[in-house]
Amino acid sequence: MTGALTKSKEGERRVNINEAHKLDVSIVIPAYNEEESIAMQIKAVREVMDKADWTYEVIVVDDGSTDDTAQQVVGQEAKLISLPQNHGYGAALKIGINEAQAEWIVIIDADGTYPCTAIPELLDMAHKYDMVVGARIGENVHIPFLRKPAKWLLNMLANYLSGRHIPDLNSGLRVLKKSIVKRFMPLLPSGFSFTTSITLALLCNDYLVMYHPVDYYRRIGNSKIRSVDAYHFLLLILRTITYYNPIKIFLPLGGIFFLGGMSKFIYDIVTVWNLSESAIMGFLAAGIIWAIGLLADLIVRISFIERLK
């Protein structure tokens, strides 16, 4: 295995080049300050994949780590892409996916939270689906207690807005097709919400998504997710659904104003027999919001037809 230096818009990267032949699977591992776990994770992935009937490559994207993450990858049987500064979880995944040789992509975190033994199980189901997700609903699942309320709320919101049951909205273990990811690449964010975005994008566009229960272990090292990321996840869900199915957002929002206006109208008639300005404003706000929703839905459908041409 030899080393080479390449340059791109992201800056200078060091890449260990694998043999140039067609592979079945590319396994992409984004890593940011994961010196404690990355070497073990690569070994665990390779141990599992060597026993499976798949030709594969392992790609580690070091996302501008300030510790010895890159040095821990050197000497391992993996392609290393080192970014000079931190770009974000989603950006690292996009770079790794672009570099992948195979059509089938496996993404898995570097912190040891997901079981590598589940990868062959997901791959065995992948030929029937466009994406197979390792849902963290197995028998052994460790999710910090403080994250559970926000996770539950975001999942319920995503379920309602997408009209689908989503067991795990942002799992970091999944199998998906490179060609499909590239279709949505300009819309996928560079932060932690990459997995949330690709999940909603595929579900809202009627792709086949399968959820397979997996365990989720206590991570090695410190978590990179902050409390403010829940707010970013919320905005992303609303933005993504608005892009693909805006009626789901504007119809209930207009309904809230309509019900408010109707309630005030009934109150005015019963008490003072007069129509107040607040009731009129409620009806007008509902009409405007619904009109914007219909216009947004029309734009989405026209743009979808244009993409099919």
C-alpha positions as semicolon CSV with decimal commas, in nm:
position;residue;x (nm);y (nm);z (nm)
1;M;0,000;0,000;0,000
2;T;0,156;0,328;-0,109
3;G;0,095;0,688;-0,013
4;A;0,016;0,984;-0,237
5;L;-0,063;1,349;-0,197
6;T;-0,357;1,511;-0,373
7;K;-0,495;1,862;-0,364
8;S;-0,854;1,981;-0,391
9;K;-1,081;2,268;-0,290
10;E;-1,077;2,135;0,066
11;G;-0,700;2,165;0,078
12;E;-0,416;1,918;0,092
13;R;-0,502;1,558;0,177
14;R;-0,291;1,252;0,238
15;V;-0,445;0,943;0,078
16;N;-0,334;0,581;0,106
17;I;-0,432;0,436;-0,231
18;N;-0,595;0,089;-0,244
19;E;-0,571;-0,138;-0,546
20;A;-0,763;0,007;-0,840
21;H;-1,031;-0,256;-0,900
22;K;-1,406;-0,278;-0,875
23;L;-1,521;-0,329;-0,517
24;D;-1,852;-0,441;-0,374
25;V;-1,853;-0,214;-0,071
26;S;-1,684;0,105;0,047
27;I;-1,689;0,158;0,424
28;V;-1,659;0,526;0,517
29;I;-1,559;0,620;0,873
30;P;-1,562;0,995;0,959
31;A;-1,331;1,075;1,250
32;Y;-1,270;1,388;1,452
33;N;-1,042;1,357;1,756
34;E;-1,098;0,982;1,787
35;E;-0,741;0,873;1,865
36;E;-0,861;0,641;2,142
37;S;-1,090;0,434;1,920
38;I;-1,013;0,470;1,549
39;A;-0,747;0,197;1,525
40;M;-0,968;-0,051;1,711
41;Q;-1,264;0,042;1,492
42;I;-1,071;-0,020;1,170
43;K;-0,951;-0,356;1,298
44;A;-1,303;-0,451;1,406
45;V;-1,448;-0,357;1,068
46;R;-1,183;-0,547;0,878
47;E;-1,217;-0,854;1,100
48;V;-1,589;-0,869;1,028
49;M;-1,559;-0,796;0,657
50;D;-1,276;-1,047;0,603
51;K;-1,516;-1,319;0,715
52;A;-1,792;-1,199;0,480
53;D;-1,823;-1,262;0,109
54;W;-1,768;-0,903;0,001
55;T;-1,475;-0,723;-0,162
56;Y;-1,436;-0,393;0,018
57;E;-1,229;-0,090;0,110
58;V;-1,212;0,111;0,430
59;I;-1,194;0,491;0,399
60;V;-1,119;0,702;0,706
61;V;-1,180;1,075;0,673
62;D;-0,984;1,259;0,942
63;D;-1,187;1,578;0,975
64;G;-0,914;1,815;1,089
65;S;-0,841;1,635;1,416
66;T;-0,617;1,811;1,666
67;D;-0,506;1,487;1,832
68;D;-0,328;1,178;1,694
69;T;-0,626;1,038;1,501
70;A;-0,444;1,046;1,165
71;Q;-0,131;0,887;1,311
72;Q;-0,343;0,603;1,454
73;V;-0,477;0,531;1,104
74;V;-0,132;0,522;0,942
75;G;-0,019;0,161;0,922
76;Q;-0,376;0,029;0,928
77;E;-0,524;-0,129;0,615
78;A;-0,735;0,173;0,531
79;K;-0,736;0,468;0,295
80;L;-0,673;0,786;0,492
81;I;-0,807;1,125;0,383
82;S;-0,677;1,400;0,611
83;L;-0,848;1,738;0,599
84;P;-0,644;2,038;0,718
85;Q;-0,930;2,176;0,926
86;N;-1,261;2,065;1,069
87;H;-1,544;2,077;0,814
88;G;-1,813;1,880;0,997
89;Y;-1,950;1,526;1,015
90;G;-2,158;1,560;0,699
91;A;-1,875;1,717;0,501
92;A;-1,643;1,433;0,599
93;L;-1,900;1,178;0,486
94;K;-1,954;1,354;0,154
95;I;-1,580;1,363;0,088
96;G;-1,545;0,995;0,176
97;I;-1,843;0,896;-0,040
98;N;-1,704;1,091;-0,336
99;E;-1,373;0,903;-0,298
100;A;-1,543;0,562;-0,269
101;Q;-1,494;0,310;-0,549
102;A;-1,802;0,099;-0,479
103;E;-2,170;0,168;-0,544
104;W;-2,271;0,035;-0,203
105;I;-2,156;0,261;0,079
106;V;-2,146;0,170;0,447
107;I;-2,109;0,456;0,694
108;I;-2,020;0,386;1,057
109;D;-1,892;0,606;1,339
110;A;-1,538;0,584;1,470
111;D;-1,625;0,582;1,840
112;G;-1,718;0,215;1,880
113;T;-2,086;0,279;1,952
114;Y;-2,221;0,072;1,662
115;P;-2,157;-0,304;1,632
116;C;-1,940;-0,381;1,330
117;T;-2,089;-0,732;1,329
118;A;-2,415;-0,579;1,200
119;I;-2,257;-0,464;0,873
120;P;-2,289;-0,799;0,686
121;E;-2,651;-0,825;0,805
122;L;-2,731;-0,482;0,659
123;L;-2,550;-0,566;0,335
124;D;-2,743;-0,891;0,295
125;M;-3,068;-0,690;0,294
126;A;-2,939;-0,404;0,080
127;H;-3,019;-0,557;-0,261
128;K;-3,391;-0,513;-0,189
129;Y;-3,371;-0,152;-0,071
130;D;-3,219;0,185;-0,152
131;M;-3,099;0,231;0,206
132;V;-3,075;-0,001;0,507
133;V;-3,043;0,168;0,846
134;G;-2,909;0,018;1,165
135;A;-3,181;0,139;1,402
136;R;-3,077;0,179;1,764
137;I;-3,363;-0,028;1,901
138;G;-3,175;-0,349;1,983
139;E;-3,154;-0,519;2,322
140;N;-2,844;-0,327;2,431
141;V;-2,888;0,044;2,362
142;H;-2,705;0,314;2,556
143;I;-2,835;0,663;2,481
144;P;-2,756;0,939;2,735
145;F;-3,068;1,019;2,938
146;L;-3,052;1,393;2,870
147;R;-3,075;1,331;2,494
148;K;-3,381;1,108;2,506
149;P;-3,653;1,380;2,534
150;A;-3,513;1,581;2,241
151;K;-3,458;1,264;2,039
152;W;-3,817;1,150;2,103
153;L;-3,964;1,491;2,011
154;L;-3,763;1,517;1,688
155;N;-3,855;1,162;1,591
156;M;-4,227;1,226;1,648
157;L;-4,210;1,547;1,443
158;A;-4,025;1,372;1,160
159;N;-4,274;1,082;1,165
160;Y;-4,568;1,320;1,132
161;L;-4,418;1,546;0,867
162;S;-4,284;1,261;0,651
163;G;-4,592;1,045;0,696
164;R;-4,366;0,746;0,769
165;H;-4,266;0,555;1,080
166;I;-3,898;0,629;1,143
167;P;-3,754;0,407;1,421
168;D;-3,421;0,594;1,418
169;L;-3,393;0,931;1,246
170;N;-3,018;0,990;1,261
171;S;-2,843;0,656;1,302
172;G;-2,476;0,669;1,208
173;L;-2,473;0,310;1,078
174;R;-2,635;0,254;0,742
175;V;-2,590;0,111;0,393
176;L;-2,687;0,323;0,095
177;K;-2,617;0,364;-0,274
178;K;-2,356;0,614;-0,387
179;S;-2,560;0,710;-0,696
180;I;-2,858;0,805;-0,478
181;V;-2,650;1,007;-0,232
182;K;-2,497;1,204;-0,518
183;R;-2,846;1,304;-0,640
184;F;-2,909;1,480;-0,309
185;M;-2,551;1,587;-0,240
186;P;-2,609;1,964;-0,287
187;L;-2,890;1,952;-0,030
188;L;-2,708;1,750;0,234
189;P;-2,564;1,958;0,522
190;S;-2,206;1,948;0,644
191;G;-2,293;1,900;1,012
192;F;-2,433;1,617;1,223
193;S;-2,770;1,648;1,049
194;F;-2,639;1,472;0,736
195;T;-2,801;1,142;0,834
196;T;-3,130;1,310;0,929
197;S;-3,138;1,491;0,595
198;I;-3,067;1,184;0,379
199;T;-3,331;0,987;0,574
200;L;-3,602;1,246;0,511
201;A;-3,493;1,302;0,151
202;L;-3,528;0,935;0,063
203;L;-3,855;0,883;0,252
204;C;-4,017;1,195;0,102
205;N;-3,917;1,081;-0,248
206;D;-4,055;0,727;-0,207
207;Y;-3,724;0,542;-0,195
208;L;-3,722;0,205;-0,022
209;V;-3,575;0,231;0,328
210;M;-3,537;-0,063;0,566
211;Y;-3,469;-0,042;0,941
212;H;-3,283;-0,325;1,110
213;P;-3,245;-0,331;1,491
214;V;-2,888;-0,299;1,622
215;D;-2,727;-0,242;1,960
216;Y;-2,573;0,090;2,057
217;Y;-2,286;0,094;2,305
218;R;-2,129;0,356;2,528
219;R;-1,891;0,561;2,316
220;I;-1,514;0,571;2,356
221;G;-1,392;0,925;2,418
222;N;-1,598;1,244;2,438
223;S;-1,913;1,316;2,241
224;K;-1,900;1,592;1,979
225;I;-2,276;1,658;1,989
226;R;-2,382;1,971;2,178
227;S;-2,724;2,067;2,316
228;V;-2,761;2,337;2,048
229;D;-2,750;2,064;1,781
230;A;-3,109;1,966;1,879
231;Y;-3,219;2,311;1,760
232;H;-3,030;2,261;1,434
233;F;-3,195;1,920;1,389
234;L;-3,537;2,082;1,435
235;L;-3,467;2,349;1,175
236;L;-3,335;2,087;0,936
237;I;-3,648;1,872;0,968
238;L;-3,872;2,171;0,896
239;R;-3,653;2,286;0,607
240;T;-3,629;1,941;0,449
241;I;-4,002;1,871;0,470
242;T;-4,074;2,219;0,332
243;Y;-3,849;2,141;0,038
244;Y;-4,014;1,808;-0,046
245;N;-4,370;1,833;0,096
246;P;-4,452;2,192;0,201
247;I;-4,824;2,122;0,250
248;K;-4,731;1,921;0,560
249;I;-4,594;2,243;0,714
250;F;-4,828;2,512;0,585
251;L;-5,160;2,326;0,618
252;P;-5,147;2,275;0,998
253;L;-4,983;2,615;1,051
254;G;-5,268;2,786;0,867
255;G;-5,513;2,569;1,057
256;I;-5,387;2,708;1,388
257;F;-5,463;3,064;1,277
258;F;-5,798;2,960;1,130
259;L;-5,906;2,791;1,453
260;G;-5,792;3,097;1,647
261;G;-5,992;3,326;1,422
262;M;-6,297;3,097;1,436
263;S;-6,282;3,080;1,816
264;K;-6,266;3,459;1,840
265;F;-6,549;3,492;1,586
266;I;-6,777;3,264;1,790
267;Y;-6,686;3,450;2,108
268;D;-6,766;3,786;1,941
269;I;-7,104;3,666;1,813
270;V;-7,207;3,514;2,146
271;T;-7,094;3,802;2,367
272;V;-7,109;4,133;2,178
273;W;-7,267;4,039;1,843
274;N;-6,980;4,206;1,657
275;L;-6,694;4,082;1,439
276;S;-6,360;4,192;1,583
277;E;-6,041;4,277;1,399
278;S;-5,855;3,989;1,567
279;A;-6,100;3,735;1,423
280;I;-6,059;3,882;1,077
281;M;-5,678;3,879;1,115
282;G;-5,692;3,510;1,209
283;F;-5,890;3,423;0,894
284;L;-5,665;3,638;0,674
285;A;-5,347;3,485;0,821
286;A;-5,482;3,135;0,759
287;G;-5,572;3,220;0,399
288;I;-5,230;3,373;0,329
289;I;-5,041;3,080;0,485
290;W;-5,248;2,826;0,290
291;A;-5,194;3,020;-0,033
292;I;-4,816;3,026;0,026
293;G;-4,827;2,652;0,099
294;L;-5,012;2,576;-0,226
295;L;-4,768;2,792;-0,420
296;A;-4,469;2,621;-0,255
297;D;-4,619;2,279;-0,331
298;L;-4,666;2,378;-0,695
299;I;-4,303;2,495;-0,719
300;V;-4,179;2,168;-0,567
301;R;-4,380;1,959;-0,813
302;I;-4,266;2,165;-1,113
303;S;-3,902;2,136;-1,006
304;F;-3,947;1,760;-0,964
305;I;-4,085;1,731;-1,318
306;E;-3,793;1,937;-1,447
307;R;-3,544;1,699;-1,277
308;L;-3,706;1,404;-1,454
309;K;-3,655;1,555;-1,801
